[in-house]
């Protein structure tokens, strides 16, 4: 099982979301983050200077994450416009 966490900046963004949205994001992360292979199955690698980052679409939100071995760190939470 892969572990996941929020970095400090992403945690601040997360705490500003409604409780319902927080639950939706945590539920998705818990369900889909089973292994490093599944991480790449659900997301899309960013290009250019951000090649070490991946993005995941969850409802109206995008999570930008860093994946290293079996550690999954959410570095940004973006709202689709």
N, C-alpha and C positions, 0 to 999 in steps of 0.2 A: 504494500500500500504506500502511496506517495503522500508525503506530508505537505500541507500548504499553510501559508501565513500571509499576513499583510505587512508591508513595510510601514514605517511611521507615517509617511505622507498619505498612502492609500488608506490607512486606518482612520486618519482624520476625515477623509472623504467618505469613508464607509459610515462613520458615526453620524454624519450629517444626513444620511438617507433615512427614509421612513423605516419603521420596524418591519413592515411587510416586505419592503424591497431588500432589507438586510437578510431576512429569512430566505427570500428567493435566491439570493446570491450564494449564501452559505449552503443551502440545500443542493444547488447545482454543483458547487465545488465538491461537496461530500460525495455526491453521486457519480461524478465524472472523473475524479482524480484518483484513479485506481493504480496506474503505473505510468512510467515515462512514455511508453508507447501510446497509451490512451490520451495522454496530454497532447500529443502531436496530432492525434486523430481528430480531436474536437476543435483545434485552433488553427491559426494561420501565422506563419513566421513573418515578422516584419522585415522590410528590406532596407538597404542603404546602411547608414551608420547604426541602426537599431537592430542589426541582424541577430543579436543574442536574445531578443525579446519576441514573445508570441502574443497574439491577441485572441480573445474569446468573446463571441457575441452571446449575451444572455438577456433576452427581452430587449429593452431599450437601452441597455448598458453594454459597454465593452470593458473587459478587464485586460490590462496590459501586464504581462507577467514575465518574470525571468525564470528559466528552467535550468537548473544545474543538478545533474545526476538525478536523485529522487526528491529534490527540494523544489517546491513551486512557490515563488514569492510574488504576490500581487504588488505591483509597483504603481499602478494608477487605475482609477475607476473613471470612465468617461461616459457621458450621456450622449446618445445619438441626437443629432440635431436635424 
